[in-house]
Amino acid sequence: MDLQDQELIAERTDDASAAIPEWEGERIPVPNSIAQETAELLALFFRPVEAWLKRGYLLSDVAVYRLQWFALRQKNAFVPSPRALVAESFGNFIILHSFNGSKANACLAHVLSALLSASIGSSVRSRPSAYLIAFEFPKPYPVQRFVAILHELTPENTEKILLNTLPKTSLFLFRFLHAAKRSGFISKDAQLHALSLQRIVETQKDSLAYREAFAELLHDKFAVSEVAELISGLRSHEITLQTHDADAKKLSSLAKDFLEFTGYGELFAPPEPTAQIVQAFKDNLLLKKTELACAHCAKKFSRKLSEVPPEPICPYCLSSQVTLGKYAEVLEKKAGRKTLSVSERAQYKEALRVASLSNAYGRKAIEALETYGVGPETAARVLKNLRQTDEDYYSDLLEAQKNFVRTKKYWRA
């Protein structure tokens, strides 16, 4: 977090060792068999079996009444079944009713969230339970498109998606860090930020710590084989996939109770900054008013960044030696042939360096230098590695700003 003038810049911590694990002791995973039996039991509530319910489960009249009232409200939406998936659309949510247990649904939630995030270029929040998975989108998402993505899954690409995406999650970094410390690969007292740890992970894909972390995560959190069976069942039509468009009055009882009483899991996002985030960064940057100066005639002028021409020139002398307005005083002093102090000579040299960047890279150089925390050296590095698309360029600037915020406290005098 940092403060610049009237602008507060904040981001979540990247300290991987501070990642909070999910404590399954407080939420014991429900196995597939129990979840399937729950769906079968729910189906009984839709039939007049009041006497059997009382005898078989020793239920009171009040309990039976409440169960049947719940079933009656749920019946207005759909009747749950152990051999059916139902995709229920509601506002920005899609609820996938899947009675397949905690680990299978956690695995399915991760895979689908990764696919959906990649397909729309924006984060999709998900929360699995033993009986359903809630997906939250930034805006309403067509349920038929969701169904189409689900139908495209195969057991093979499910495993491939896990291999490609799990190592990018904070949970994997947490597991890897502890596995690496246990094996002695990383010192036990090492303090690593997520960015540094991610780079280590990328170079250790064949290491014991990497394989151990991956195996632990799959064993403790996911049931890959059960998801493979589910997908095979969908492809062979042994398991059906239905849709239900809900509104505030028709939201199913199962979905309503879940949304009211539970939270959300990890936010699955593309590994690079999303198009939405980069676009917002670009829009805010171009709204800034920049003070400029001419290194040739030493006069000042100001523009909105969006109004600076692709090849900036001085409006007074038409020179292309445009630099930042903060150097105007030293430029005027130099133009008046006054003696410069040591610090002023350094500032004058920097002003010419900025003018050189502006002359070589045009408005993009000014944009880079108006990015919070980006000085001439960092701007030169970003501009030297200028990539093909605007999104890549603004993504690089955003990462440079974030890196400055993260590291500023370490080098400040």
GUSETI-429275 format. One line per field, with one value per residue (C-alpha): residue number from 1; residue in one letter; chain; x, y, z. Coordinates in steps of 0.001 Angstrom, whole numbers, plus 524288, in hexadecimal, padded with zeros to 5 digits. Example, Ala and Ser with C-alpha at 12.3 -4.5 7.8 and 13.67 -1.06 7.14 Angstrom:
<rs>
k = (1, 2)
r = (a, s)
c = (A, A)
c1 = (8300C, 83566)
c2 = (7EE6C, 7FBDC)
c3 = (81E78, 81BE4)
</rs>
This chain:
<rs>
k = (1, 2, 3, 4, 5, 6, 7, 8, 9, 10, 11, 12, 13, 14, 15, 16, 17, 18, 19, 20, 21, 22, 23, 24, 25, 26, 27, 28, 29, 30, 31, 32, 33, 34, 35, 36, 37, 38, 39, 40, 41, 42, 43, 44, 45, 46, 47, 48, 49, 50, 51, 52, 53, 54, 55, 56, 57, 58, 59, 60, 61, 62, 63, 64, 65, 66, 67, 68, 69, 70, 71, 72, 73, 74, 75, 76, 77, 78, 79, 80, 81, 82, 83, 84, 85, 86, 87, 88, 89, 90, 91, 92, 93, 94, 95, 96, 97, 98, 99, 100, 101, 102, 103, 104, 105, 106, 107, 108, 109, 110, 111, 112, 113, 114, 115, 116, 117, 118, 119, 120, 121, 122, 123, 124, 125, 126, 127, 128, 129, 130, 131, 132, 133, 134, 135, 136, 137, 138, 139, 140, 141, 142, 143, 144, 145, 146, 147, 148, 149, 150, 151, 152, 153, 154, 155, 156, 157, 158, 159, 160, 161, 162, 163, 164, 165, 166, 167, 168, 169, 170, 171, 172, 173, 174, 175, 176, 177, 178, 179, 180, 181, 182, 183, 184, 185, 186, 187, 188, 189, 190, 191, 192, 193, 194, 195, 196, 197, 198, 199, 200, 201, 202, 203, 204, 205, 206, 207, 208, 209, 210, 211, 212, 213, 214, 215, 216, 217, 218, 219, 220, 221, 222, 223, 224, 225, 226, 227, 228, 229, 230, 231, 232, 233, 234, 235, 236, 237, 238, 239, 240, 241, 242, 243, 244, 245, 246, 247, 248, 249, 250, 251, 252, 253, 254, 255, 256, 257, 258, 259, 260, 261, 262, 263, 264, 265, 266, 267, 268, 269, 270, 271, 272, 273, 274, 275, 276, 277, 278, 279, 280, 281, 282, 283, 284, 285, 286, 287, 288, 289, 290, 291, 292, 293, 294, 295, 296, 297, 298, 299, 300, 301, 302, 303, 304, 305, 306, 307, 308, 309, 310, 311, 312, 313, 314, 315, 316, 317, 318, 319, 320, 321, 322, 323, 324, 325, 326, 327, 328, 329, 330, 331, 332, 333, 334, 335, 336, 337, 338, 339, 340, 341, 342, 343, 344, 345, 346, 347, 348, 349, 350, 351, 352, 353, 354, 355, 356, 357, 358, 359, 360, 361, 362, 363, 364, 365, 366, 367, 368, 369, 370, 371, 372, 373, 374, 375, 376, 377, 378, 379, 380, 381, 382, 383, 384, 385, 386, 387, 388, 389, 390, 391, 392, 393, 394, 395, 396, 397, 398, 399, 400, 401, 402, 403, 404, 405, 406, 407, 408, 409, 410, 411, 412, 413)
r = (m, d, l, q, d, q, e, l, i, a, e, r, t, d, d, a, s, a, a, i, p, e, w, e, g, e, r, i, p, v, p, n, s, i, a, q, e, t, a, e, l, l, a, l, f, f, r, p, v, e, a, w, l, k, r, g, y, l, l, s, d, v, a, v, y, r, l, q, w, f, a, l, r, q, k, n, a, f, v, p, s, p, r, a, l, v, a, e, s, f, g, n, f, i, i, l, h, s, f, n, g, s, k, a, n, a, c, l, a, h, v, l, s, a, l, l, s, a, s, i, g, s, s, v, r, s, r, p, s, a, y, l, i, a, f, e, f, p, k, p, y, p, v, q, r, f, v, a, i, l, h, e, l, t, p, e, n, t, e, k, i, l, l, n, t, l, p, k, t, s, l, f, l, f, r, f, l, h, a, a, k, r, s, g, f, i, s, k, d, a, q, l, h, a, l, s, l, q, r, i, v, e, t, q, k, d, s, l, a, y, r, e, a, f, a, e, l, l, h, d, k, f, a, v, s, e, v, a, e, l, i, s, g, l, r, s, h, e, i, t, l, q, t, h, d, a, d, a, k, k, l, s, s, l, a, k, d, f, l, e, f, t, g, y, g, e, l, f, a, p, p, e, p, t, a, q, i, v, q, a, f, k, d, n, l, l, l, k, k, t, e, l, a, c, a, h, c, a, k, k, f, s, r, k, l, s, e, v, p, p, e, p, i, c, p, y, c, l, s, s, q, v, t, l, g, k, y, a, e, v, l, e, k, k, a, g, r, k, t, l, s, v, s, e, r, a, q, y, k, e, a, l, r, v, a, s, l, s, n, a, y, g, r, k, a, i, e, a, l, e, t, y, g, v, g, p, e, t, a, a, r, v, l, k, n, l, r, q, t, d, e, d, y, y, s, d, l, l, e, a, q, k, n, f, v, r, t, k, k, y, w, r, a)
c = (A, A, A, A, A, A, A, A, A, A, A, A, A, A, A, A, A, A, A, A, A, A, A, A, A, A, A, A, A, A, A, A, A, A, A, A, A, A, A, A, A, A, A, A, A, A, A, A, A, A, A, A, A, A, A, A, A, A, A, A, A, A, A, A, A, A, A, A, A, A, A, A, A, A, A, A, A, A, A, A, A, A, A, A, A, A, A, A, A, A, A, A, A, A, A, A, A, A, A, A, A, A, A, A, A, A, A, A, A, A, A, A, A, A, A, A, A, A, A, A, A, A, A, A, A, A, A, A, A, A, A, A, A, A, A, A, A, A, A, A, A, A, A, A, A, A, A, A, A, A, A, A, A, A, A, A, A, A, A, A, A, A, A, A, A, A, A, A, A, A, A, A, A, A, A, A, A, A, A, A, A, A, A, A, A, A, A, A, A, A, A, A, A, A, A, A, A, A, A, A, A, A, A, A, A, A, A, A, A, A, A, A, A, A, A, A, A, A, A, A, A, A, A, A, A, A, A, A, A, A, A, A, A, A, A, A, A, A, A, A, A, A, A, A, A, A, A, A, A, A, A, A, A, A, A, A, A, A, A, A, A, A, A, A, A, A, A, A, A, A, A, A, A, A, A, A, A, A, A, A, A, A, A, A, A, A, A, A, A, A, A, A, A, A, A, A, A, A, A, A, A, A, A, A, A, A, A, A, A, A, A, A, A, A, A, A, A, A, A, A, A, A, A, A, A, A, A, A, A, A, A, A, A, A, A, A, A, A, A, A, A, A, A, A, A, A, A, A, A, A, A, A, A, A, A, A, A, A, A, A, A, A, A, A, A, A, A, A, A, A, A, A, A, A, A, A, A, A, A, A, A, A, A, A, A, A, A, A, A, A, A, A, A, A, A, A, A, A, A, A, A, A, A, A, A, A, A, A, A, A, A, A, A)
c1 = (80000, 804CB, 7FFA3, 802AA, 7FC95, 7EDF8, 7EF49, 7EF8D, 7F5EA, 7F32E, 7F4B5, 7F3D7, 80015, 808C3, 80F38, 80D19, 810D7, 8052A, 7FB85, 7F083, 7EDC0, 7DFF8, 7DE07, 7D684, 7D563, 7CA96, 7C411, 7C60E, 7C57D, 7B8E8, 7BBF9, 7B54C, 7AD26, 7A71D, 7A42E, 79D7D, 7958C, 79183, 78C26, 78498, 77F0F, 77B18, 773BA, 76B9B, 76698, 75F39, 756C0, 74C5F, 754C3, 75242, 75075, 75CF0, 764AA, 75FFD, 76366, 7700F, 77617, 76ECB, 76A23, 76035, 75415, 75A74, 766CB, 75EF8, 756D4, 762F3, 7695E, 75D3C, 75B8D, 769A3, 7671B, 75AB9, 76211, 76D45, 763A1, 75F91, 76D42, 77174, 77261, 78076, 785F5, 792CF, 79407, 79193, 798C3, 790D8, 79684, 78E38, 78FE9, 78D1B, 79225, 7A0FA, 7A0BC, 7A03C, 79DC7, 7A1CC, 79A3B, 7A352, 7A169, 7AF24, 7B5EA, 7BF76, 7CBE8, 7C5AE, 7BE85, 7CAD2, 7D208, 7C6FD, 7C5F9, 7D471, 7D495, 7C846, 7CC6E, 7D964, 7D2A6, 7C84A, 7D245, 7DA71, 7CEA2, 7C9A2, 7D6CA, 7D1E6, 7D1D7, 7C707, 7C4B7, 7C09F, 7BC9F, 7BAD3, 7B349, 7B037, 7A347, 7A51B, 7AEC3, 7ABF6, 7B2A1, 7B225, 7B4F7, 7B7C5, 7AB23, 7A046, 7A5D8, 79D99, 79A66, 79AB8, 7A8CF, 7ABED, 7A5C2, 7AD7C, 7BA60, 7B689, 7B374, 7C0E5, 7C7C2, 7CE60, 7D5AC, 7E254, 7E0F3, 7DC28, 7E931, 7F07C, 7E952, 7ECCB, 7FB17, 7FB76, 7F376, 7F587, 803D7, 7FF48, 7F65D, 7FA0D, 7F63A, 80063, 80AD2, 807B8, 80918, 8157B, 81BCF, 819C5, 81DD0, 82A21, 82D52, 82B35, 83492, 83EAC, 83DD5, 83963, 83E7F, 83495, 835D2, 83502, 82B1A, 8264D, 81C35, 812CC, 81953, 826B1, 82104, 8197D, 82632, 82C9B, 820FF, 82234, 8303B, 82D72, 82314, 82B1C, 82F1D, 82AF0, 824D4, 81C8C, 817A5, 814FE, 80D58, 8054C, 80273, 7FE9A, 7F56F, 7EEC8, 7ED58, 7E86B, 7DFB8, 7DB88, 7D597, 7DA57, 7D5B9, 7C7D9, 7C767, 7CC36, 7C0EB, 7B755, 7BC24, 7BB98, 7ADAC, 7A9F4, 7B01A, 7A913, 79C35, 79B9A, 79B9E, 792BB, 7956A, 789D1, 78882, 77FB5, 77E4B, 77A97, 7763B, 774C0, 767E3, 76BA0, 77960, 779DB, 779E9, 786FE, 78D76, 786F9, 78BA7, 79965, 79A9E, 79576, 79E0F, 7AB36, 7B6B4, 7BF83, 7CBF8, 7D84C, 7D6D7, 7DB33, 7E142, 7E9EA, 7F84A, 7FA9D, 7F326, 7E580, 7E0E8, 7D781, 7E216, 7EB8F, 7E0FE, 7DD4C, 7EBAC, 7ED22, 7E0C2, 7E500, 7F2AD, 7EDE7, 7E51D, 7F0ED, 7F548, 803CF, 80CE9, 816E2, 82294, 82B1B, 8397B, 83C8D, 83550, 832B0, 82443, 819AE, 80C8A, 80257, 7F990, 7F0D3, 7F85C, 7ED9A, 7EFD4, 7FE8F, 80173, 80805, 8147B, 814D4, 81A13, 81B93, 81037, 81976, 825A5, 820D2, 82C74, 82AF8, 8335B, 8279D, 82A3C, 822B6, 81E71, 8256A, 8323B, 82DB8, 83505, 8422D, 83FDC, 83D26, 8495A, 8517E, 84B7B, 84F1E, 85D23, 85CE5, 865F1, 85FA3, 8625F, 86665, 8586C, 8532A, 85CED, 857F0, 849F3, 84D3E, 8536E, 84714, 83E88, 8463B, 844ED, 83621, 8361F, 83DC6, 833A9, 82890, 82F54, 83192, 824B8, 81B1B, 80F57, 81175, 81DAD, 815CC, 80B6B, 815CB, 81BF1, 80EA4, 80C2A, 80DB1, 81AEC, 8209A, 82CE5, 8358D, 83D0A, 830E8, 829F8, 8358E, 8354E, 826B4, 827AE, 8338C, 82BB6, 81FD0, 816F8, 80D7C, 8005D, 7FBDE, 7F6AD, 80436, 80A5A, 800B6, 801A4, 8106B, 80E4C, 8047D, 80E24, 818E0, 8100B, 80C7D, 81AC7, 81E11, 81365, 81828, 8268A, 8263C, 82731, 833FC, 83BB8, 83618, 840A5)
c2 = (80000, 80DB0, 81B92, 82520, 832A8, 82F90, 821C6, 81584, 809C0, 7FCB4, 7EE5D, 7E1C5, 7DC49, 7D34C, 7CCB1, 7BE61, 7B9D4, 7C165, 7B9A2, 7B439, 7A5CE, 7A07B, 798D0, 78C92, 788F8, 79311, 78E38, 77FA7, 77C30, 77566, 7695A, 766D1, 75B91, 76404, 76F10, 7658E, 75FD3, 76DA2, 76FFF, 76332, 766F9, 7745C, 76DBE, 76666, 7732C, 775B3, 7699A, 76732, 75E91, 7656B, 758D7, 752D2, 75F10, 75EAA, 7504E, 74FEC, 75C49, 75DCE, 76B4A, 7735F, 778E5, 7866B, 78149, 77A2C, 7864C, 78ECE, 78513, 783F2, 792C2, 79402, 789BF, 790B4, 79D7F, 79685, 78F7F, 79CA2, 79D4E, 78F3A, 781F6, 77E67, 7714C, 76A21, 76785, 7755B, 7824B, 78EDB, 79C0B, 7A678, 7B45B, 7BFD8, 7CDA4, 7CD1B, 7BF4D, 7B1CD, 7A71F, 79991, 78F8D, 783E2, 7797A, 77405, 7771B, 7814E, 77D3C, 77A8E, 78789, 78EB0, 788E5, 78C2E, 79A05, 79C74, 7974D, 79E86, 7AB2F, 7AAD0, 7A86C, 7B2D6, 7BCEE, 7BA80, 7BB19, 7C85D, 7CE5F, 7D16E, 7CAC6, 7C116, 7BECB, 7B124, 7A9F2, 79B27, 79329, 784A8, 7871C, 792BF, 79CC2, 7AB57, 7B349, 7C224, 7C9D5, 7D871, 7D956, 7CFD0, 7C45C, 7BC52, 7AF4A, 7A889, 7ACF6, 7A79E, 79AA2, 79A63, 79C13, 79146, 78835, 78AED, 7852F, 777F6, 77014, 7730F, 781C8, 78250, 77CD3, 785DC, 791D1, 78DF2, 78C1F, 7998C, 7A16C, 79BB6, 7A011, 7AE23, 7AE1F, 7B37B, 7A66F, 79F46, 7A969, 7A757, 79891, 799B4, 7A2FE, 79983, 78DA1, 794D5, 798AA, 78AAD, 7859C, 79025, 79610, 7A2FA, 7A79C, 7A646, 7B49D, 7B99A, 7C470, 7C401, 7CC2B, 7C52F, 7CAF0, 7C5A9, 7B8AA, 7B77D, 7B933, 7AE97, 7A58A, 7A78E, 7A2A0, 796F4, 78F5C, 782E2, 78470, 77BF8, 787A8, 78B0C, 77D17, 77B7C, 78843, 784B0, 776E3, 77BF7, 785F7, 77C04, 77247, 77BE3, 784A3, 77E17, 77172, 77124, 7633C, 76669, 7725D, 769D9, 76069, 76BC5, 77140, 763D8, 76276, 76F78, 76BDF, 75EAB, 76512, 75C51, 7691A, 773F3, 78283, 78B9A, 79A66, 7A2F0, 7B1AF, 7B74C, 7C499, 7CA03, 7C2D6, 7B5F7, 7B3D6, 7A5C8, 7A302, 79BED, 7A77F, 7B1A9, 7AB38, 7A9AC, 7B7DA, 7BCC1, 7B499, 7B292, 7BA6A, 7B8F7, 7B1DA, 7B638, 7C011, 7B94C, 7C2BB, 7C225, 7C26F, 7CF38, 7DBB4, 7DACD, 7E328, 7EA48, 7EE0B, 7F269, 7FA64, 8013D, 80446, 809D2, 81210, 8180B, 81AB2, 821C5, 82A88, 8300F, 83DEE, 83E63, 84A0A, 84A51, 852C4, 854DC, 85172, 85ABA, 86762, 8641F, 867F7, 8608A, 85BA9, 851FD, 847D5, 83C89, 83033, 82C47, 83943, 837ED, 834EA, 827F1, 82FB0, 83A9E, 847E6, 854F9, 85DF9, 869C6, 865DC, 858F5, 851A4, 8431A, 8442D, 8430D, 83F96, 84039, 84D11, 84A43, 84D55, 85ACF, 8627B, 85C59, 85D8F, 86C27, 86DB6, 86693, 86EB1, 87B0D, 87636, 875F6, 86CEF, 8601B, 85963, 84B16, 846A5, 84FAF, 84A37, 83C95, 84169, 847E1, 83B39, 833E0, 83DCB, 83B44, 82C94, 82E0C, 836A5, 82C14, 821C8, 82ABB, 82D1F, 81E88, 818B7, 82416, 82527, 81787, 81CB0, 82798, 81DB8, 814F8, 82039, 824BF, 81732, 817AB, 81246, 8118F, 819A6, 81B55, 80E94, 8062E, 80D45, 80AB5, 7FC50, 7FB1A, 802BB, 7FB03, 7EE87, 7F4AC, 7E984, 7E8BC, 7EC40, 7F7CE, 7EE6A, 7E872, 7F5F5, 7FADB, 7EDC1, 7EFC0, 7FD78, 7F84F, 7EDEC, 7F840, 8008E, 7F4EB, 7F130, 7FF11, 7FEB4, 7F171, 7F50F, 80387, 8010B, 7F9A1, 80417, 81082, 817FE)
c3 = (80000, 7FCEB, 7FC48, 7F157, 7F284, 7F2F9, 7ED72, 7F5DE, 7EF7D, 7F5F4, 7F2B7, 7FA3A, 8009E, 7F8A1, 80441, 800F2, 80E96, 813B8, 80B84, 813D8, 811A1, 811D3, 81E4C, 81AAF, 8290E, 829FF, 81D9A, 81BE9, 80D66, 80982, 8012A, 7F43C, 7F9A7, 8045F, 7FAEB, 7F1A9, 7FCDB, 800C3, 7F315, 7F3BC, 80100, 7FBF4, 7F0EE, 7FB15, 800B4, 7F419, 7F650, 800AE, 80972, 81649, 81E1F, 81889, 81BC2, 829BF, 82B7B, 823C6, 8294A, 83630, 83221, 8396B, 832DE, 832D6, 82C35, 821C8, 81F55, 81D9B, 8145F, 80C0D, 80BE4, 8073D, 7FCB1, 7F858, 7F66F, 7EF8D, 7E68F, 7E0D4, 7DAF5, 7D85E, 7DF08, 7E2A9, 7DE6A, 7E0CF, 7D226, 7CD81, 7CD89, 7CD5A, 7C957, 7CFD4, 7CAE4, 7D3EA, 7D18B, 7D163, 7D6E3, 7D108, 7DB07, 7D69B, 7DE94, 7DF6D, 7E9EA, 7E88C, 7F558, 7FA46, 7F335, 7E5FD, 7E62B, 7EA9A, 7DEF9, 7D583, 7DB08, 7D8F6, 7CB06, 7C6D4, 7CD89, 7C655, 7B93F, 7BB91, 7C01F, 7B3FC, 7AAF7, 7AFBB, 7B38C, 7C12B, 7CE64, 7D187, 7DFFB, 7E3FE, 7F038, 7F070, 7FA44, 7FAA2, 7F3A0, 7EAA6, 7E575, 7E4A8, 7DA01, 7DA87, 7CE0E, 7CCAB, 7C4C6, 7C0D6, 7B938, 7AF94, 7B5DD, 7A892, 7A6A9, 7B427, 7B05E, 7A3A6, 7AB10, 7B472, 7A903, 7A322, 7AEFA, 7ADA0, 7B7EA, 7B09B, 7AFA4, 7BDBA, 7C261, 7B913, 7BE63, 7CC52, 7C895, 7C236, 7CBF7, 7D98F, 7DA60, 7D84B, 7E431, 7F185, 7F791, 7EF49, 7F289, 800F6, 7FF6C, 7F750, 8010E, 80C4C, 8043B, 7FFEC, 80DF9, 812A1, 80843, 80B2B, 7FD8B, 803A2, 810C4, 81BBA, 81F5A, 81147, 80ECA, 800B6, 7F9A1, 7F07A, 7E457, 7E856, 7EC68, 7DF9C, 7D813, 7E054, 7DDDB, 7CF24, 7CF7A, 7D859, 7D0DF, 7D182, 7DFAF, 7EB1D, 7F234, 7E647, 7E46F, 7F2F3, 7F3C4, 7E7D4, 7ECCB, 7FA46, 7F461, 7EB94, 7F6B9, 800EC, 7F8A3, 7EC07, 7E6F1, 7D8F2, 7D62F, 7DAB4, 7D1CB, 7C688, 7C91B, 7C9A7, 7BCBC, 7B666, 7BB59, 7B54D, 7A850, 7A811, 7AC91, 7B89D, 7C02A, 7BB4E, 7BB41, 7BCDC, 7BDCE, 7C614, 7C46B, 7D18F, 7D63C, 7E3F3, 7E5E6, 7DF63, 7E497, 7E93C, 7F7D3, 7F6AF, 7EFDB, 7F8AA, 8052B, 7FFD3, 7FB79, 80883, 8116E, 80ADD, 805C4, 7FA0D, 7F710, 7F04C, 7E580, 7D903, 7CF5A, 7C368, 7C765, 7C001, 7C3B5, 7BDEA, 7B2A3, 7BBB4, 7C572, 7BAE3, 7B402, 7C0C0, 7C34D, 7B585, 7B691, 7C389, 7BE74, 7B243, 7BA81, 7C1A0, 7BEBC, 7BBFD, 7BD58, 7B25C, 7AEDE, 7A2FC, 7A49D, 79957, 79CBF, 7AB3C, 7AA7B, 7B1E5, 7AD12, 7B1C8, 7AB80, 7AF0D, 7ABDE, 7A264, 79B2D, 799BD, 78B58, 787D6, 784FA, 78F38, 78B09, 791D0, 78E09, 78E9E, 78717, 7810D, 786BD, 78923, 7957C, 79EAA, 7ACD1, 7B9A4, 7BF9A, 7CC6A, 7C589, 7C0D3, 7CB4D, 7C89E, 7B9EB, 7BB63, 7C3A6, 7B976, 7AE72, 7B5F6, 7B68A, 7C55C, 7CCDF, 7D0ED, 7DDDA, 7DE48, 7E0DB, 7D63B, 7CC62, 7CF8A, 7CDEA, 7C0E6, 7BC1D, 7C015, 7B8F0, 7AC71, 7AEB3, 7AF7B, 7A34A, 79C41, 7A025, 79BC0, 78ECC, 78C9F, 79199, 790AC, 7998F, 79F18, 7A5E3, 7AC5D, 7B089, 7B679, 7BDF0, 7C305, 7C8B9, 7D770, 7DB9E, 7CDD0, 7CBE3, 7BFDA, 7C1B2, 7C3A1, 7B889, 7AF99, 7B318, 7B074, 7A3BF, 79F33, 7A0C3, 79A56, 79662, 78B1A, 7911B, 79948, 7A390, 7A547, 7A688, 7B0D6, 7B7CA, 7B8D8, 7BE55, 7C838, 7CCBF, 7CDD9, 7D681, 7DF0D, 7E057, 7E4C7, 7EF2E, 7F3FA, 7F4E2, 7F875, 80713, 8054E, 7FE30, 80406, 80B52)
</rs>
